[in-house]
Amino acid sequence: MLRKDHFHKGLWIQGGSLSFTRQESEQPHLKIVEGVHECAGCGLFQHFPPLKPGHVLTCARCGETMARRRKTDEIGGPLIFCLASLALYIVLLVSPLLTINVYGRESTVSLYRGPMELARQGFGGISILVLLASVLMPGIVLCLMAVILYGASRREMPLWVRPLMAWYERLRPWSMIEVFVIGVLVAYTKLVDLALVTLQPGVFLLGGLMLLMAAMDSTFDVEMIWHHRSVQQRRKLGVYQIENRIIPPEKHMLSCHACGMSFVARHVVDDERDMGDCPRCGQILRRRKRNGLRAALSFLLAALIFYIPANLLPVMAFIRMGHGHPSTIISGVIQLWQSDLYFLALLVLFASITVPVLKIVLLGLMIICQYRGKASLAGLRRLTRLYKLVVVIGRWSMIDVFMISILAAVVRFGIMASVEAEPGVVFFAMVVVLTIFAADLYDPRCMWDAAGYNQESFDRASQKGESDKPALQDMEPEKA
């Protein structure tokens, strides 16, 4: 049965699954478990004590950060940065980025000129991707943040904020302003040898927007926002007090992927069973991501296939006086190195060549580890940390795609000089997108399940302050 609000629920819990149907099942008997939190890295349920501002709760088994209490005001801090970011974003939309002068002829590029030029050259899919990542998504996530903070500032957070929170968490990684900034810098270094290049106000606005959005994210405390939403079904579901009890068996417990609320069932919970909707955020409850392993493996194999032509085919061609000079990703790195731009050469080498290979290899190792069902505790810890790294660095491979869109938009002087995108950029963009999806769909907790580490509860976690305070193994933050 298809529900009117199922799209954003399926988008969250299934991690982008193409299935939009939901099988209605009998509502299971669940109880809310207070004072317990599940580690998103290894799936271990642990006691969750009250945290003071500046304290960080880390998993006692894998070392994953489970919670971080900000020192800033939970509403005022991110709201200030959000409003400032919106102001810069609006001005940026009408501001030029670069101006190039070739023998008296000038060409100016703006934020949306690159996608328009890619579409004109016949690369409509890449044009849409660049438009979404550099223009539309930053504005969408800023508007979502402003509305979420407004709803959270009220005494009782409205019901309509719940799907907005899910959309924000899912769309935020696709806002790639910081990656676009590096793409602009790389494009600038390639243009300075060609002609006179002038930085316009848009470049500085872009840098300011990058810093403000980073500050907004660093002050936004998702857990504290959810505390503004009371659970209407608390009496109906019941509460399992954990203070003087042992944590129930892992197989009887699950947590919400969106808001982190923990639940316990009377019976063993199947990993991918639909357990109804979360009473606090409204998202679908499942112990593990649905079809996570198969979906991640499918995207990973597709990315591996596309990676070969992405490196062999030219990604762009510089046409001067009617003669084209195709350039691959590797040749672009060599040109930067020969121009004595060693830092940018290493940056592009890392982002465009090393990162895709690293993601494919590491995700492949995780999938193999899960299939084998055997791994040491130290090995699983390393893979869990590496999974976090894979998720964070994945989108930085878009540097070359953004650079090509900027060059194609600004170098437009007909037979004298122009830059044309080549088929290699399509394959490279597909590798980036497919590996992002593969990492998002994979559930690292399944590695720990397969190795047999999630059979019993483990009643310890470590906590430390951000100022290098010692870990509190007994979980007493008031003594920190």
FIROFI-184227 format. One line per field, with one value per residue (C-alpha): x, y, z; residue in one letter. Coordinates in steps of 0.5 Angstrom, whole numbers. Each point is the difference from the previous one (the first is absolute). Example, Ala and Ser with C-alpha at 12.3 -4.5 7.8 and 13.67 -1.06 7.14 Angstrom:
% FIROFI-184227
u <- 25,2
v <- -9,7
w <- 16,-2
r <- A,S
END
This chain:
% FIROFI-184227
u <- 0,3,-1,0,6,4,5,4,-1,3,5,3,-1,2,5,-2,-3,-4,-6,-6,-5,-1,-2,-5,1,-3,2,6,0,5,3,4,6,3,7,3,3,2,7,-1,7,-1,-7,2,-5,3,-3,0,1,-2,6,2,2,7,-1,1,-3,4,-2,4,1,2,1,-5,-3,-7,-2,3,-3,2,2,-4,-8,-3,-5,3,7,-2,-5,5,4,-6,-2,6,1,-6,2,6,-3,-5,5,4,-5,1,7,6,5,6,1,5,3,3,3,-5,-6,-3,-4,-4,-2,-5,-3,-5,4,4,-6,-3,6,0,-7,1,6,-4,1,-7,1,7,-3,-6,5,4,-6,-3,7,2,-6,-6,2,3,-6,-5,4,1,-8,-1,5,-4,-7,3,3,-7,-4,5,0,-8,-2,-2,3,-5,-2,2,8,1,0,4,5,1,0,6,4,-1,2,5,6,-2,1,7,2,7,2,-3,5,6,-2,0,7,2,-3,3,7,-1,-3,6,5,-5,-3,-1,-5,-3,-3,-7,-4,-4,7,0,-7,1,5,-4,-6,5,2,-7,-3,6,-2,-7,1,5,-5,-6,-2,-5,-1,-2,-5,-3,-1,-5,-5,-3,-3,-7,-1,5,-6,-3,7,3,7,5,4,7,3,1,-1,4,0,-5,3,3,-5,-6,2,0,1,-3,5,-2,-1,4,-6,1,-5,-1,-5,-2,2,7,-1,2,5,-4,-7,-4,-2,-4,1,4,-4,4,3,-5,5,0,3,5,6,4,0,-5,4,6,5,-3,-1,7,3,-4,2,8,0,-3,5,6,-2,-1,7,4,-3,0,8,1,-5,2,-5,1,3,4,-1,4,0,-4,5,-3,5,-4,2,-2,0,7,3,-3,3,7,-1,-1,6,4,-3,3,-7,2,-5,-6,3,0,-7,-3,4,-2,-8,0,4,2,-7,-4,5,0,-8,-1,6,-2,-8,2,4,-6,-4,5,0,-7,-1,6,-3,7,4,4,-3,6,-1,-8,2,5,-5,-6,5,2,-8,-1,6,-3,-7,4,5,-5,-3,7,1,-4,5,2,-7,-1,6,-2,-7,4,5,-5,-4,5,5,-5,3,-2,6,5,-1,-5,-1,-4,-2,1,-3,5,-3,-7,3,4,-6,-4,6,0,-8,0,5,-4,-6,4,3,-7,-4,5,-1,7,-4,-1,7,0,-6,3,6,-4,1,-7,-3,0,0,6,-1,6,1,6,-1,5,0,2,6,3,-3,1,-5,-5,-1,-6,-4,0,0,-1,7,3
v <- 0,7,5,8,1,-6,3,4,-6,-5,5,0,-7,-4,5,2,-7,0,-4,5,-5,-2,-7,2,-5,-1,6,-4,2,4,4,6,-1,6,2,-5,2,-5,1,2,-3,-7,-1,0,2,4,4,8,4,8,4,7,5,-2,-7,-6,-7,-5,-8,-4,-5,3,7,3,7,-1,7,6,6,7,6,5,1,-6,5,7,-3,-3,5,6,-4,-3,7,3,-6,2,7,-2,-5,5,5,-6,-2,7,1,-2,-4,1,4,-2,5,-3,5,5,-5,-1,-6,0,-6,-1,-5,-3,2,-7,-4,4,-1,-8,-1,4,-4,-6,-3,1,-5,3,7,-2,-3,6,5,-5,0,7,4,-3,-4,5,4,-5,-3,7,1,-6,1,7,-3,-6,5,4,-6,-2,7,-1,-3,-6,-2,-1,-6,3,0,-7,-1,6,-3,-6,4,4,-6,-3,6,3,-4,2,7,1,7,-1,-5,5,5,-5,-1,8,0,-5,3,7,-3,-3,6,5,-3,1,8,5,-3,5,-3,3,1,-7,-3,3,-1,-7,-1,4,-5,-6,2,2,-6,-4,4,-1,-8,0,4,-4,-6,-4,-4,6,2,-6,1,5,-5,-4,-7,0,-7,-1,-3,-4,-3,0,1,-5,3,-2,4,-6,-6,-3,2,-5,-5,3,-4,3,7,5,8,5,2,7,2,-5,-2,-7,-6,-7,-5,-6,-5,0,5,-2,5,3,-1,6,2,5,8,3,4,6,1,-4,-4,-7,-5,-5,-3,0,3,-3,-4,4,-5,-2,7,2,-5,1,8,-2,-5,5,6,-5,-1,7,2,-3,5,5,0,-2,5,8,4,6,3,7,3,5,3,-6,-5,-5,-2,-6,0,-6,0,-2,5,5,-2,0,7,3,-3,2,7,0,0,-6,0,1,-6,-4,2,-2,-6,-2,2,-3,-6,-2,1,-4,-6,1,-1,-5,-4,1,-1,-7,-2,2,-5,-5,0,0,-6,-4,1,0,6,2,6,4,-1,2,6,2,-1,4,6,-1,0,6,3,-3,4,6,1,-3,6,4,-4,5,5,-2,0,7,3,-3,4,6,0,-2,6,6,-3,2,4,-4,-3,5,-5,-4,-6,-6,-5,-7,-7,-2,5,-4,-6,3,4,-7,-3,6,-1,-8,0,5,-4,-6,3,2,-6,-5,-1,-1,-3,-6,-2,0,-4,-5,-1,-1,6,2,-6,3,7,4,5,4,7,5,7,6,8,3,3,-7,-2,-7,-5,-1,-8,0,5,5,7,4,-1,2
w <- 0,-2,5,-1,4,-2,-5,6,4,-5,-2,7,2,-6,-2,-7,-1,-7,4,1,3,7,3,5,6,7,5,4,8,1,6,0,4,3,2,-5,-7,-6,-3,-8,-1,3,3,7,5,6,6,-2,5,1,-4,2,-5,-4,2,-5,1,-4,-1,5,-5,-7,2,-4,2,3,2,1,4,-3,4,-4,1,-4,-4,0,-2,-6,-2,0,-5,-4,-1,-2,-5,-3,-1,-3,-4,-3,-2,-3,-5,-3,0,-5,2,-5,-6,-5,-5,-7,-4,2,0,6,3,7,4,5,5,-5,-7,1,0,-6,-4,1,-2,-6,-2,1,7,3,5,3,-1,5,5,0,1,5,4,-1,0,2,6,4,-1,2,6,3,-1,3,6,1,0,5,5,0,2,5,3,2,6,-3,-7,-5,-4,-6,2,0,-8,0,4,-4,-6,3,2,-7,-4,4,-3,-7,1,-2,1,3,-6,-5,3,-1,-7,-1,3,-5,-6,2,0,-7,-3,3,-6,-5,1,5,5,5,7,1,6,-1,2,7,1,-2,5,6,-2,1,7,2,-2,4,6,0,-1,6,5,-3,6,-3,6,4,-6,1,7,-1,-3,5,-1,-1,1,6,4,-5,-1,7,2,2,5,0,6,5,-6,-4,-8,-3,-6,-6,-4,3,-1,-5,-1,-5,-5,0,7,4,4,3,1,2,-2,3,-5,-5,-5,-7,-3,-6,3,0,7,-1,0,6,5,0,-7,-4,-4,-2,6,-2,3,-6,-7,-5,-5,2,-2,-7,-2,3,-4,-7,1,1,-6,-4,2,-1,-7,-2,4,-6,-6,5,1,-8,-3,-1,5,-4,-6,0,-7,-3,-7,-2,3,6,5,4,8,4,8,0,-5,4,6,-4,-3,7,3,-6,1,7,4,4,5,-5,-4,6,2,-6,-1,7,-1,-7,0,7,3,-5,0,8,0,-4,3,7,-1,-4,6,5,-4,-1,8,1,-5,4,6,4,2,6,5,-2,-8,1,4,-6,-5,4,0,-7,-2,3,-4,-6,1,1,-5,-6,-3,0,-7,-3,0,-8,-2,3,-3,-7,1,2,-6,-5,2,0,-6,-5,-6,-6,-4,4,6,3,5,-1,4,-2,1,6,4,0,2,6,3,-1,5,5,0,0,6,4,-1,2,6,2,-1,4,7,4,6,-4,0,8,-1,-5,5,6,4,1,4,7,2,3,5,-1,-4,1,1,-1,0,-7,4,1,6,2,-2,6,-1,6,-4,5,-4,6,3,-7
r <- M,L,R,K,D,H,F,H,K,G,L,W,I,Q,G,G,S,L,S,F,T,R,Q,E,S,E,Q,P,H,L,K,I,V,E,G,V,H,E,C,A,G,C,G,L,F,Q,H,F,P,P,L,K,P,G,H,V,L,T,C,A,R,C,G,E,T,M,A,R,R,R,K,T,D,E,I,G,G,P,L,I,F,C,L,A,S,L,A,L,Y,I,V,L,L,V,S,P,L,L,T,I,N,V,Y,G,R,E,S,T,V,S,L,Y,R,G,P,M,E,L,A,R,Q,G,F,G,G,I,S,I,L,V,L,L,A,S,V,L,M,P,G,I,V,L,C,L,M,A,V,I,L,Y,G,A,S,R,R,E,M,P,L,W,V,R,P,L,M,A,W,Y,E,R,L,R,P,W,S,M,I,E,V,F,V,I,G,V,L,V,A,Y,T,K,L,V,D,L,A,L,V,T,L,Q,P,G,V,F,L,L,G,G,L,M,L,L,M,A,A,M,D,S,T,F,D,V,E,M,I,W,H,H,R,S,V,Q,Q,R,R,K,L,G,V,Y,Q,I,E,N,R,I,I,P,P,E,K,H,M,L,S,C,H,A,C,G,M,S,F,V,A,R,H,V,V,D,D,E,R,D,M,G,D,C,P,R,C,G,Q,I,L,R,R,R,K,R,N,G,L,R,A,A,L,S,F,L,L,A,A,L,I,F,Y,I,P,A,N,L,L,P,V,M,A,F,I,R,M,G,H,G,H,P,S,T,I,I,S,G,V,I,Q,L,W,Q,S,D,L,Y,F,L,A,L,L,V,L,F,A,S,I,T,V,P,V,L,K,I,V,L,L,G,L,M,I,I,C,Q,Y,R,G,K,A,S,L,A,G,L,R,R,L,T,R,L,Y,K,L,V,V,V,I,G,R,W,S,M,I,D,V,F,M,I,S,I,L,A,A,V,V,R,F,G,I,M,A,S,V,E,A,E,P,G,V,V,F,F,A,M,V,V,V,L,T,I,F,A,A,D,L,Y,D,P,R,C,M,W,D,A,A,G,Y,N,Q,E,S,F,D,R,A,S,Q,K,G,E,S,D,K,P,A,L,Q,D,M,E,P,E,K,A
END
